[in-house]
Amino acid sequence: MLISASVWQALTEAGVTLVPRGADRVELSYAGARAQLTVVSSPTPLSPSNIASLTSRHPEPCLIVVPAASPAVRQAVDEAEWSWLVDTGQQVTGTVRIDGAKIVLRPPPQAATRSAKRGPVPWGTFTLVRRMIQRPYASQRELAALAGVSQPRVSQALNALADQELVRRTPNGWIVRDIDEAIRWWLESYPGPGGISTRWYGMAPAVEQARRVVALVGATEPTAVVVSGDVGADVIAPWRAPIRAVLYGRTGANLEDAGLVPAGGDEATLEFNVPRDPGLWQPSGSATPVTNSLPLADPLQILWDVRRSPGPDSEEAAHRVWDVLRRRHRDRRDVA
């Protein structure tokens, strides 16, 4: 996530309202002041030369999010009149500039660092496995269209997955070798949807909150928002009353217009994300399942979100969604 739950909560506690305006763009408001910033997040600390390079590439102000920042880096960001936040995973500190207003989140005595450096997320591979679970016996050409990537990239990904004995080629097309192993691999490997996540609280039931947000965000473009998590699971595998709504939008919105208020992670009843992962949307041209005005995210995304849902019975709810995915896959494979 470019904006973690910790950052969201720290900004909320400082009186800053954050509204996603894209997967890497946010609108911040504070005491009547507003500013739109591009979010630049790095899993490792940056150097002053990195900041100089960023300022030359981005003519408009940015919000830098890093696990640690030296005094020289902070000075370089401040001189550019940009905003910076240090997110250690335990505490968030920094300086945010909003149209002349300067909001300071006080730093701890010593910043922590993250040592691991990650490469680009292979969204195409994760999307490919999503589509193969829903569409057994597809050709490379069909998979390329379903996953939204090139045929050479599909071929490369299929070979890598075949080496792990997750998929195999048949005379009728490519299939996963074992549906349960494919789902397990995806859940264990998936890094999350990326992008920007915000948390909200409302008094209405989770399903009603989701319906209000869908009506707000999808008012002009119905495909602009999809529902996942407990509410999505309640549509495809009803078992327990949804506890928290999880939604994904192609752009953000101020959900106060839907009767919600910003909240911290523990008390939030709704999570709204503007993701980087293109695979959680249903394939272009497919019939997106809609029930009671609720367009659904990809089923694997629903399963992933249900597994991290609060409540002691979330694992049982996840098993029921898993059973639905298994049954749908086998039914489609048997009639293909």
N, C-alpha and C positions, 0 to 999 in steps of 0.2 A: 504494500500500500504506500502510495506517495504521502498520504495523510493518514497516520495511524489513529487508532482509537484514543491513544494517549495524547496525541497532538490536538485532536478534536476536543477532548475534555479540557485540556489546558487552556485552549483558546476560549472555550465556552465560559470557563471559570473566570477568565480575564475580561469577560464582557464583549468578546469579539464573536460576531455571527459569521459563519462560513457557509457559503452556498457554492457547490460545484458548478462550474460553467463548461466543463469538458473533463476528459480523463486526466489532464494536467493543468487545468486552469480553474482558479477559484475567485469568487467575489467575497471580499471581507468588508464588514461594516462595523463601525464603532462610534457610538455617540453621534450618530447622524452623518459621519464621514464614511465614504465608500471607496474601494479600490479593487480593480481586477488585476490579479497577479498570475504569472505562470509559475507552476511549482517545479522546482528542480531538486530531485531527491537523489542522494548518493549513499550507498551502503557503507562507504568508507570515507574518512575525512578528506577534505579538499585542501589544496594549497593556494596561496595568493595568486600564483600564475593561473591556476584553474579558474579562479574568480575573474581574473582579467580576460581570460578566453571567453567565459560565459557572458560577461558584460559586452564584449565586442559582437557576440552573436545574437544577443537579445536586446533590442533597443528599448523595450519597455521593462518596467520593474518586475523582478522575480522574487519568489519566496524560496530560499535555500533551506533544505532540510537535510541534516547530516547527523551522524552519531557522536561527533566531537568536532570542535572548532578551536583552532589556536587563536591567540590574541591578534596575530597578523591577519588571519582570515576574517575575523570579526571586523577588524578595522577596514579591510578591503571592501567588505560588503556594506559597511556603514558609509564609507566614502562614496559608494555608488548609489547611496540612498535606497538600497534594497532592503529586504527583510530576511532574517535568518532565524532558524530554530535548531536547537540541539535536542535530538530525541534519543536518549540512551536506552530506551525500553523500560526504564524505571521512572524517569523524570524528564520533563520538557522545559527548556529555558530558551531565551533569545529575545530578539527585538523585532516587532512588527510595525511597519509604517503604513498608515492608511490615510492618504490625502492630507498630509501634514501632521496627523496625530501619530504619536510614538508610544506604543504600548510595550512595556518591558516585562518579560517573564524572568524573574530573578534566577541567576545561575547557581548551581550547587558549588560547594568548595572545590570539587575536582570533577572534571568531566570523564565519563567512561568512553571506551572505544569499542568498536566491533572489528574483529580481525578478518572475518571471512569476506572475500570479494566474490560476488556472483556475476555470472555472465548473463546474456540476454535470455529471457524466458522463451522456450520453444512453444509458443502458443499454437503453431500449426500442428505439432504432434499431439498436443492435448485435444485440439479440436478434431483431429483425424480419428482418435480413439472414440470420442463422443459419437461421431457420425457412424462409425463401424458398429457400435453397440446398437444404434437405432436402425441401421441399414445393412443387414448381412448380405453377402454376395454382391458387393459393388465393385465395379471396375476402377482402375486408377483414374480414368477420366471422370467418372461419376464422383469419386471421392474428392478429386480436386475441386469440382464444382461445389460439392457439399461443404467442404472445409474452407473454401475461399482462398486456396493456395495453388501454386503452379504444379503441373504434373511432375516435373523433376524433383520438386520438394516433397511431393507425396511419395514418389519412388524411394527417395532417400530415407524418409521417415519409416516407410513400410519395411525396408531392409533392416533398419535398426531395430524395429519392433519384432521382426521375424527372428533376428539374432537372439532376442530375449525370449523367444518361443511364446510370444503373446499373440501373434497373428500368423496366418498361413494363406497361401494362394490355392484356390481350387479351380477346376474348369469353369465354374460359374462366377468366379470373382473372389475377392478377398473377404475373409471372415476372421473374427477373433477365435483363438483355439478353445478358450474356456471363458465363458461370460463372467464367472465369479473372479477368476484370476485377473481379467482385464479391468473389472471395476476396482478390485483391490489395488492393482498397480496404479491406476489413475488417482485414487484417493490418497495413496501414500506419496505419490510424486508431485501432485498438483500444488503449486505454491500459493494458491489463492488468486483472485481475479485482478489484483493490482488496482491502480487508479486511486480514487478518493472516496473515503467512507465517512458518513456522518451518522450521528445517533440522535433519536428523538423520543419524546415521551407523550403519550396521550391516554385519556381515560377510557376511550371506547375499546371494544374487543379488537384483537389484532387483525381479524379479517376485515372489519369495518375500517380500520385505519388504512389498511392496504387498498381497499376500494376507493377511499377518499384521495389517496396519493395518485393512484392510477387515473382517476378522473381529473386531477389537477395537472399532472405531468403529461398525460396522454390526451389532453383536450384537443390539441391541434394535430397530433400525430400519434395514432393508436400504437404503433410499433416502437414508440420512444421509451417504453417502460415495460418490464416484465417482473413477475412475482416469483420468489423462491422461498426457501426455508420452510418454517412450520406451515405457513398459509398455503404455499404450493403443495406441500405434502398432504395437506388436508383435502386438496382437490384430487390428487392421484392415488392416495392411499390413506383415506380418513381413518384415524384411530384415536387421537387425543386432541383436545382443544388447543389451537395454536397459542403459544406464549409470546412469541416475538415475530413481527413481520420483517421480512428481508426483501428489498426491492432493488432492481438495477435499472438505471436510466441512462439514456445516451447523453443527456445533459442534466444539470442540477436544477434545483428549485428551492425556494424558501418554503419549507413545509409548515411554517407558521400559518400559511394561507389554507392549510388543510386541518387546522385546529391542533397542531402539535407544537411542542416547545423543545429547544435543544436540551440534551441530557447526556450524562456520563454513561460509560459502558454498562455498569451494573444495573442502573435503573431504566435504561432505554427499553422501550416497547416496540420500536421500529428502527431498522437500519436501512439507510438509503445510500447506494453506491453508484458512482460513475466509473465503470471498470475499464481496464486496458484489454482484458481478455475478450476477443471477438467471438469466441466459441460458445459463450453462455447464451447467446441469442439463438433462436431457432433458425435453421438454414433459410436463406433467401428463397422465396417462392414456395416454401412449404406452408402447410396450414397450421398456424400456431394455435395450440389448444387454448380455448377461452371458455371459462366457466364462471358464471355470475360476474361478468365484466372483468375477469382477472386473467390477463394474458400471462402464460407461464414461461419461465426460463427453461433452459435445457434440463432434462431430468437428472443428469449427473450433478448439475449445479445445485439442484434442490436437495439431493442426497448429501452433498458436501456441506451445505448450510445447515441441514437438519442435525448433522453430527456435532456441530458446534453450538447448537441451540441450548439455552439454559433449561434446567429441569432434570430431575433424576431419571426420567423415562425417555430421554432424547435418543439413547442408543436403541431402545426398542422401536421407537418411531422410525429411526434410520433403517433398521432391519426390514420393516414393512415396505419402505420405499424401495429398498434393494430387491425385495421379492418381486415387486411390480416390474422393475427393470429387467430382472431375469426372465420373468414370464413373457413380457413383451418381446424380448429378443428371441426367445425360443419359438414363440408363435410365428414371428416374421421369418425366421430361418426355416421353419418347417413348411411354410407355404411358398417360399421363394423358388 
